[in-house]
């Protein structure tokens, strides 16, 4: 399984983790959460991926809104999803 670094924030600028600010490397693409099989497969194929979290101050919880991963890992994961749909 790939290494996952949790990321908080609503934009690509100023992403923050407990270890400090994060600069997303070039070549990473964002995939919205929602398709659990796709995001799980991306996390398995990528060496490093980032999970964008949105914190709800009112509810006091965080939820994943997107995964950022290398383009090649996302492309391979989407191909795997299409292959399993047949």
Buried (B, 14 or more C-beta within 10 A) or exposed (E): EBEBBEBBBEEBEEBEBEEEEBEBEEEBBBBEBEBEEBBEBBBBBBEBBBBBBBEEEEEEEEEBBBBBBBEEBBBBBBEBBEEEEE
